[in-house]
Amino acid sequence: MAYAGDEEKAQTVVHMLDYVSVDYPKFVQDGVALNPSEYEEQLEFTTQAGALLKELPSNPQQVTLLDDAAKLRELIVAKADGVKVSASANGLRLSVIQAYQLTVAPKDTPDLNRAAQLFAANCMVCHGATGHGDGQLAANLDPKPSNFHDEARMRLRSIYGLYNTITLGVGGTPMRAFTDLPENERWALAFYVSSLRLTPEQLAQGSALWKQGKGKTEFSDLKKLVTLAPAEIEGKFGHDIAHVGAFLTAHPDAIKSIAPSPIALTRSKLVESLQAYQSGDKESARQLAISAYLEGFELIENSLSNVDKPLRLEVEKEMMSLRASIAQNQPTEAIDKQIKLIDGLLESAETELSSGNLSPTTAFVSSLLILLREGLEAVLVLAAISAFIAKTGRRDALPYFHLGWIIALVLGALTWLAANYLLTISGAGREMTEGITAMIAAAMLLYIGYWLHTKSNAKAWQHFLCSQVSTALDKRTLWAMAGVSFLAVYRELFETILFYEALWAQAGPEGQSAVLSGIAVAAVLLALMTWIILRYSVRLPIGKFFSATAWLLIVLAVVFIGNGVAALQEAGVLNSQAVNFISVPLLGVYPTLQGLSAQLAMLVLIVIGLWLTRDKE
């Protein structure tokens, strides 16, 4: 990655190559230099670009870049065809951008109204009020200021190229570097001058096509708009998309109104990850691979499970494998191969998801299973604690128990509101929250389970009654119950809401009533399960009740620890090493060395605890 002065050198290389790609075809035709001085300038620019590339930090692509620069210079020396030279210069320009991860898009939406004011204050005196190159000082300038209405020339200039010209200036000409302007204002000026040539008819046509949905894949963000010149856009995507590009140049705020689809975002992050890996920045590559999953694919994995669960599991497996390969410093070719494999799987996923809305039956079953799956663990924990309170008659524990799940509901609702209306909660943040709460819950469940196990025989129970009959339960136990009550609910609540948001959108208007029906039936089933546990557990003899409840909580502790490790692996906090083992998400069992080791360690801890209490039973 280029930094400080290195980045400026790389930007200068890009700037020079942009000029070569635009100007060379005008001055060299049919093997003849029509303007010898301009031809010499093209040759000089290419030579300087090669020299600057040698000075940039070494990365795996540098050798290729230098070879391509040498080939470009050979083409210019041979006075090769303009189209061939322009294509070679553009290809090298894009490769430099990718290799050194240069800034190629504005951070904020450009303000063209502000740009008009900046143009009048800084540019009009040379380029004229309307940008025709006829300003007050134009007659005395050599070379003449650019005419931004020159269709042939402007079709070859990318917005990024114009931004570089404004930022770096043009050596040997009156065009100075406007580094005194903030970056966002330089971007705004680049958009503004690029839009001056556009006619009302072009803008109207582009606007109509945009409203019809055309171009939203090609221009899902500003980066895709600014990197390619209008002629490149037309050659790559066609006439209609070129009109859309023209409209967006004049109205970049329209892009802000759409967000890339999760799959598009996943693909984009994977490309960036590969670029970072190729440039030697392994940590950035790893973080981008994590973001590709958390900020992209994870948002649609539940929807994909509804239509093709094996495909969802395969994508998940390959994306985790990619992160492991990056951590193991695998060859670049291997990383590239894995990303291409994932891209093919994502294409299949996109096809599956775009095949139409879910049928009402599928929507109902999916809705039912989401709430049952996510709510089961919480219900088992809450029911077990509630049954204990009822069995022992310890009403002093009720305020703690109810306080836990009530706070969880309130905080869950506030988290959802914040995520939707106030701020963006990253995928890593979601997984970190789930992982940490799962770990804490596992520790508390183990503590309460062990505590209950020690009271499971008659002698221990009689001692407990004698020592506690007139006092509250031990404060640590009460607060542990409150904590588990809170975590059991909060851990599942926010993720459940996200799943239902995805399902609601996927079901469409025809299937949304089925989604509501699924929620209602699942709620009834969960309530029934709670009632059965409460009704029949309190009828058990005290020893069996304590023993059964203890084992239930201990098993859930093992489940929670497995889920917690999996969540932290998805957040990139823990490494993930795949092993040949079964996957049972309901039990927190995932085929990774770290997850299985954590669950095994928990089981060993349980066995040791049981062995230490054997004399007391």
Residue, then its C-alpha position, 0 to 999 in steps of 0.5 A: m500500500a502507498y503512503a504519504g509521498d509514495e501515494e502522491k507518486a502513484q497518483t502522479v503515475v495515474h495522472m500521466l497515464d490518463y493524459v497519454s490515453v487521452d492525448y496520444p491518439k490525437f497527435v499520432q495517427d497512421g504511424v506519423a507524429l502530427n505534432p512532434s512536440e506533443y508526441e515527445e511529451q507523450l513519450e516523456f510522460t511514459t518514461q517518467a511514469g516508469a521511473l516513478l513506478k520503480e521508486l514506489p514500495s515493492n509489492p508482488q505486482q510491481v514487476t508486472l507494472l514495470d513490464d507493462a510500462a516498458k511495453l507502453r513506451e515501446l508502443i509509443v516509440a514505434k508510433a503504434d495505433g492510438v487505440k492500442v496505446s490508449a488501451s495499454a495506458n488505461g490498463l496500466r492506470l487501473s493496475v496501478i490504482q489496484a496495486y497501491q490501493l489509491t483513493v479513487a472515489p470521494k468519501d462524501t457525495p459531491d456538492l455540485n452547487r458548491a462546485a459551481q461557486l468554486f469554478a466561478a472563483n478559481c477556473m472561470v478566468c481561464h476556462g470561461a464562464t461556461g467552460h468553453g476555454d474562452g476565459q479572460l486570460a485564455a488568449n494569452l495562454d499556451p497551451k490554451p485552457s481545456n474546452f470542457h465541451d469538447e465531446a471527443r476529448m471529454r469522452l476519454r476523460s474519467i472523473y478520476g482523471l479530472y480529479n488528479t488534474i485538479t489535484l496535481g496540476v499540469g507541469g509546464t502549463p498554467m494549470r496549477a495544482f489546487t492542493d489548497l482546496p479540500e479533497n471533497e471540493r476537488w472531487a466536486l469540481a471534477f464532477y462539475v467540469s465533467s458534466l458541463r458538456l451534457t445536454p438536457e436531453q442526455l440527462a433526461q434520458g439517463s434519468a429515465l433509464w435510472k428510474q427503470g433500474k438500469g445501471k444500478t448494478e454497474f454504478s452501485d457506488l461512486k467508485k465505479l462511476v469515477t474510474l471509467a471514462p464515458a467512452e469506456i463505460e459505453g464500450k463495456f456496458g452499452h449505450d444506455i448505461a453510458h446515458v445513465g453514467a452521464f446522468l449520475t455525473a450531474h446528479p451523484d446524489a442519486i447513487k447515495s439513495i441505493a445501497p449495494s446488495p449484500i452479495a454485491l458488497t461481498r464480491s466487492k470486499l473479496v476483490e479488495s481483499l485479493q488486491a490487498y493480499q497481492s500488495g503484501d498487506k495480509e492484515s487488511a486482506r484478512q479484515l476485508a475477507i471478514s467484512a465480506y462475510l459479516e457486512g455482506f453474506e451474513l445478511i442474506e444467509n438466512s434467506l438463502s437457507n430458506v431456499d437452498k441450505p446446502l448452498r448457504l453452508e458451502v458458501e459459509k465454509e469456503m469463506m471461513s476457509l479463505r480467511a484461514s488461507i490468508a492467515q496461513n500466508q498461502p500463495t496469491e494464486a491459491i487465494d485468487k482461486q478460492i475467491k473465484l470459487i466463492d464468486g461462483l457460489l455467490e452467483s448461484a446464490e444470487t440466482e436462487l434468491s432472485s428466482g422469485n418470492l417465497s411461497p406462502t408455505t415456505a415463508f410460514v415454515s421458515s418463520l416458524l423455525i426461526l423463532l423456534r430455533e432462536g427462542l428454544e435456548a432462551v425458553l429452556v433457561l428461563a423455564a428452568i430458573s422459573a421452575f426452580i423458584a416455584k419449587t423452592g418457594r423462594r419469592d425473593a428471587l423473582p425480582y431478579f429473575h424478571l428484571g433480567w429478561i425485562i431489561a433484555l427486551v427493552l435493550g433489544a428493542l433499543t438496539w434494533l431502533a439504533a441499528n435502523y435509525l441512529l447508527t450502523i451496527s457492523g457485522a463484527g459488532r453483532e457477532m462480538t455481542e453474540g459471542i461475548t454474551a454467549m461466553i458469559a452466559a455459559a459461565m453463569l449456566l455452569y455456575i448455577g448448574y453446579w450449584l443445583h447439582t450440589k443440592s440434588n441429594a436429600k441431605a444437601w437439600q435439608h441442610f440448604l433449607c435449614s440454613q436458608v429458610s429465613t434468609a434470601l438466597d446467596k447474592r451471587t446466585l441471585w445475580a447469576m440468575a438475573g444475568v442468565s435471564f438477561l443474556a438468554v433473551y438478549r443474545e437471541l433477540f436482536e439476531t432474530i429481528l434481523f432474520y425476520e427483516a430479511l424473511w419479510a422482504q424476501a416473502g413479499p406482500e403475498g407471503q407476509s401474512a404467512v410470516l406473521s402466522g409462523i411467528a404466532v404458531a411458534a410463540v404458541l409452541l414456545a409458550l406450551m413448552t414453557w408450561i410443560i416444563l413448569r408443570y411437570s418439573v415441579r412435580l418431580p421429587i426434589g432430588k430429581f428436579f435439582s439433578a434434571t435442572a442442573w444437567l439441562l443448564i450444564v448441557l446449555a453451557v456447552v451449547f453456548i460455549g460452542n456458539g460463542v466461539a463460532a460467533l467470535q470466529e465470524a467476527g475475526v477475533l478467533n482463528s478458525q481451523a476446519v476439521n473433519f467433523i459433523s456440524v450441529p448448530l442447534l447444539g453449538v457444534y461446528p467443525t472447527l478445532q477451536g470450537l470443538s476444543a472449547q466444548l471439550a474443555m467445558l466437558v472436562l471442567i464439568v467432569i472434574g466438578l462432578w468428581l470433586t463433589r462425589d463425596k458430598e452426594 
